[in-house]
Amino acid sequence: MRIDCQWGRAGAAREADVAIIVDVLSFSTSVAIAAERGAKVFPFHGDPAALADLVGAKITSKARSLTEPSLSPASLTNLTAGEAIVLPSPNGARCTLAAVASHIFCGSLRNASAVAEAAADAGERILVVPAGETWPDGSLRVAFEDLVGAGAIIDRLGGEMSPEAQAAAAAFEDAKSRLRERLFACPSGVELVERGFSEDVELASQLDASEAAPMLMLHRMRYRATAPEPELTDKRIRYYEHMS
């Protein structure tokens, strides 16, 4: 088994048997929370209304919210089996839709072992993709939480690692005894706490709290030509779901 680690949408577009998208604060943690409860998550970037109408899913709030489904992991803890949501995300969702691997999973600290086990069964060339954040000019910002989230998964995969994969695994090894402290102290965690979403950071820092391994599945329909994002009009609709 060979393991690589590459950042962002360009990294996700590299060829592999398996790709694992890692966006700890908060897309991947939100997907894990939803999958734990038997819900489906349609990743999207842009106005989700057209897609939600097409597939019969709930539209999550455009603003992070604790009182209605949104990109906040805490807001998804009341989802039930069979529910479906459209979850826009500027990083995790876009990396998901850029991925070209035969099998695509969504991983985080919360479900690192479960995703690593599922990925190892799915192929030999595994690409772990920390999504990162974006600077105001749209360029990629390396995010600590995604680095250690990717490292946690890589640590559990073993195998032959690229230098980038080794670096991510080393970052996790250094942080694993203080994950909660480190996540609350990193820029993304500090921002969420200041906005009143400390529970999201708490959920994201819980290593291996979930046995869900959300895998990207093909939906029976395609995006219509009127889809709000031109880059998606020729793609099949896909959604994350835990396959037990």
C-alpha positions as CSV (number, residue, x, y, z in Angstrom):
1,M,0.0,0.0,0.0
2,R,1.3,3.4,-1.0
3,I,0.1,6.6,0.8
4,D,0.5,10.2,-0.4
5,C,-0.7,13.4,1.1
6,Q,-1.5,16.5,-1.1
7,W,-3.3,19.7,-0.2
8,G,-6.5,21.3,-1.5
9,R,-8.4,20.9,-4.8
10,A,-5.3,20.5,-6.9
11,G,-4.2,17.7,-4.6
12,A,-7.6,16.0,-4.7
13,A,-7.4,15.9,-8.5
14,R,-4.4,13.6,-8.5
15,E,-4.9,10.0,-9.6
16,A,-5.3,7.3,-6.9
17,D,-7.3,4.3,-6.1
18,V,-8.7,6.0,-3.0
19,A,-8.9,9.6,-1.9
20,I,-9.7,10.7,1.6
21,I,-10.9,14.3,2.0
22,V,-10.0,15.9,5.4
23,D,-11.6,19.1,6.5
24,V,-11.7,18.9,10.3
25,L,-13.2,22.3,11.0
26,S,-15.8,21.6,9.9
27,F,-16.9,19.8,6.7
28,S,-15.5,16.3,7.4
29,T,-16.6,16.4,11.0
30,S,-20.1,17.4,10.0
31,V,-20.2,14.6,7.4
32,A,-19.1,12.1,10.1
33,I,-21.7,13.3,12.5
34,A,-24.4,13.0,9.8
35,A,-23.2,9.5,8.7
36,E,-23.1,8.3,12.3
37,R,-26.9,8.9,12.3
38,G,-27.6,7.3,9.0
39,A,-28.1,10.5,7.0
40,K,-26.9,11.3,3.5
41,V,-24.8,14.4,2.8
42,F,-24.7,16.0,-0.7
43,P,-21.5,18.1,-0.9
44,F,-21.9,21.3,-2.8
45,H,-20.4,24.7,-3.4
46,G,-22.7,27.6,-4.3
47,D,-26.4,28.1,-4.0
48,P,-27.8,24.7,-2.9
49,A,-31.5,25.3,-3.7
50,A,-31.6,23.8,-7.1
51,L,-29.8,20.6,-6.0
52,A,-31.9,20.3,-2.9
53,D,-35.1,20.5,-5.0
54,L,-33.7,17.9,-7.5
55,V,-32.8,15.3,-4.9
56,G,-35.4,16.0,-2.2
57,A,-32.9,17.0,0.4
58,K,-32.9,19.7,3.1
59,I,-31.0,22.8,2.5
60,T,-28.6,23.6,5.4
61,S,-28.4,27.2,6.6
62,K,-26.0,29.4,4.6
63,A,-24.7,30.8,7.9
64,R,-23.3,28.5,10.6
65,S,-26.0,27.9,13.1
66,L,-26.6,25.8,16.2
67,T,-30.4,25.9,15.9
68,E,-30.8,24.6,12.4
69,P,-28.8,22.2,10.2
70,S,-25.6,24.0,8.9
71,L,-21.9,23.4,8.5
72,S,-21.8,23.3,12.3
73,P,-21.3,19.7,13.4
74,A,-23.3,20.3,16.6
75,S,-26.3,21.4,14.5
76,L,-26.4,17.9,12.9
77,T,-26.5,15.8,16.0
78,N,-30.3,15.5,15.7
79,L,-30.4,14.1,12.2
80,T,-32.1,10.7,11.8
81,A,-31.6,7.8,9.5
82,G,-32.8,8.3,6.0
83,E,-32.6,12.1,6.1
84,A,-30.6,13.9,3.4
85,I,-29.0,17.3,3.5
86,V,-27.1,19.5,1.0
87,L,-24.0,20.8,2.7
88,P,-22.1,23.6,1.0
89,S,-18.5,24.1,1.9
90,P,-15.8,26.3,0.3
91,N,-13.1,23.7,1.1
92,G,-14.2,20.2,1.9
93,A,-17.0,20.0,-0.6
94,R,-15.0,21.5,-3.4
95,C,-12.2,19.1,-2.7
96,T,-14.7,16.3,-2.8
97,L,-16.0,17.4,-6.2
98,A,-12.5,17.8,-7.5
99,A,-11.4,14.2,-6.6
100,V,-11.0,11.7,-9.4
101,A,-10.1,8.5,-7.4
102,S,-12.2,5.4,-7.8
103,H,-13.2,5.5,-4.2
104,I,-13.6,8.7,-2.1
105,F,-14.1,8.9,1.6
106,C,-14.5,11.7,4.1
107,G,-12.2,11.6,7.1
108,S,-11.5,13.5,10.3
109,L,-10.0,13.0,13.7
110,R,-13.4,11.8,14.8
111,N,-13.5,8.8,12.4
112,A,-9.8,8.4,11.6
113,S,-9.6,4.6,12.3
114,A,-12.9,3.8,10.6
115,V,-11.9,5.6,7.4
116,A,-8.4,4.2,7.4
117,E,-9.8,0.7,7.6
118,A,-12.3,1.2,4.9
119,A,-9.7,2.9,2.6
120,A,-7.2,0.1,3.1
121,D,-9.9,-2.4,1.9
122,A,-10.7,-0.3,-1.2
123,G,-7.3,0.1,-2.9
124,E,-3.5,0.2,-2.9
125,R,-2.8,3.8,-3.9
126,I,-4.3,6.0,-1.2
127,L,-4.3,9.8,-1.4
128,V,-5.1,11.7,1.8
129,V,-6.2,15.3,1.0
130,P,-6.1,17.9,3.8
131,A,-8.5,20.6,2.4
132,G,-7.0,23.6,4.1
133,E,-8.6,27.0,4.4
134,T,-8.4,30.0,2.1
135,W,-6.8,33.4,2.5
136,P,-8.9,36.5,1.5
137,D,-7.3,36.4,-1.9
138,G,-8.6,32.9,-2.4
139,S,-5.2,31.2,-2.1
140,L,-4.8,28.0,0.0
141,R,-4.0,28.4,3.7
142,V,-2.4,25.4,5.4
143,A,-4.6,24.5,8.4
144,F,-3.2,22.8,11.4
145,E,-6.4,20.9,12.1
146,D,-6.4,19.3,8.6
147,L,-2.7,18.5,8.9
148,V,-3.2,16.5,12.1
149,G,-6.5,15.0,10.9
150,A,-4.7,13.7,7.7
151,G,-1.9,12.5,9.9
152,A,-4.2,10.5,12.2
153,I,-5.6,8.6,9.2
154,I,-2.1,8.1,7.7
155,D,-0.8,6.8,11.1
156,R,-3.5,4.2,11.0
157,L,-2.9,3.2,7.4
158,G,0.8,2.3,7.7
159,G,2.2,1.3,4.4
160,E,4.8,3.0,2.2
161,M,4.5,6.8,2.8
162,S,5.5,9.7,0.6
163,P,7.6,12.4,2.4
164,E,4.4,14.5,2.6
165,A,2.5,11.6,4.2
166,Q,5.4,11.1,6.7
167,A,5.3,14.7,7.7
168,A,1.5,14.6,8.3
169,A,1.9,11.5,10.4
170,A,4.7,13.1,12.4
171,A,2.5,16.2,13.0
172,F,-0.2,14.0,14.4
173,E,2.3,12.0,16.6
174,D,3.4,15.3,18.1
175,A,-0.1,16.6,18.8
176,K,-2.0,13.4,19.7
177,S,-1.7,13.7,23.5
178,R,-3.0,17.3,23.3
179,L,-5.4,17.3,20.4
180,R,-8.2,19.1,22.2
181,E,-5.8,21.8,23.5
182,R,-4.2,22.2,20.1
183,L,-7.5,22.5,18.2
184,F,-8.9,25.1,20.6
185,A,-5.6,27.1,20.2
186,C,-5.3,26.9,16.3
187,P,-6.6,29.9,14.3
188,S,-9.7,28.0,13.0
189,G,-10.6,26.8,16.5
190,V,-10.1,30.3,18.1
191,E,-12.3,31.8,15.4
192,L,-15.1,29.3,16.1
193,V,-14.9,29.8,19.9
194,E,-15.1,33.6,19.4
195,R,-18.2,33.1,17.3
196,G,-19.9,30.9,19.9
197,F,-19.2,27.5,18.3
198,S,-16.9,25.9,20.9
199,E,-19.0,22.7,20.8
200,D,-18.0,22.3,17.1
201,V,-14.3,22.3,18.1
202,E,-15.1,19.9,21.0
203,L,-16.8,17.4,18.6
204,A,-14.0,17.7,16.0
205,S,-11.2,17.0,18.6
206,Q,-12.7,13.7,19.7
207,L,-10.3,11.1,18.2
208,D,-12.0,7.9,17.0
209,A,-15.3,8.8,18.6
210,S,-17.1,7.6,15.4
211,E,-17.2,4.3,13.5
212,A,-18.7,5.9,10.4
213,A,-16.7,5.7,7.2
214,P,-18.7,8.0,4.8
215,M,-18.1,7.0,1.2
216,L,-19.0,9.1,-1.8
217,M,-21.9,7.4,-3.7
218,L,-23.4,8.1,-7.2
219,H,-26.9,9.4,-7.3
220,R,-29.3,8.3,-10.0
221,M,-29.5,11.8,-11.6
222,R,-27.2,14.3,-13.0
223,Y,-26.9,18.0,-12.4
224,R,-29.2,20.0,-14.6
225,A,-27.8,22.4,-17.1
226,T,-29.1,25.2,-14.9
227,A,-27.1,24.2,-11.9
228,P,-25.7,27.3,-10.2
229,E,-22.1,26.3,-10.5
230,P,-21.0,25.8,-14.1
231,E,-18.1,23.6,-13.0
232,L,-20.7,21.0,-11.8
233,T,-23.1,20.8,-14.8
234,D,-21.4,17.8,-16.4
235,K,-20.9,15.8,-13.2
236,R,-23.0,13.1,-11.6
237,I,-24.7,14.0,-8.4
238,R,-22.9,12.4,-5.5
239,Y,-23.4,12.0,-1.8
240,Y,-21.7,10.7,1.3
241,E,-23.2,7.9,3.2
242,H,-21.8,5.3,5.7
243,M,-22.0,1.8,4.2
244,S,-22.4,-0.6,7.0
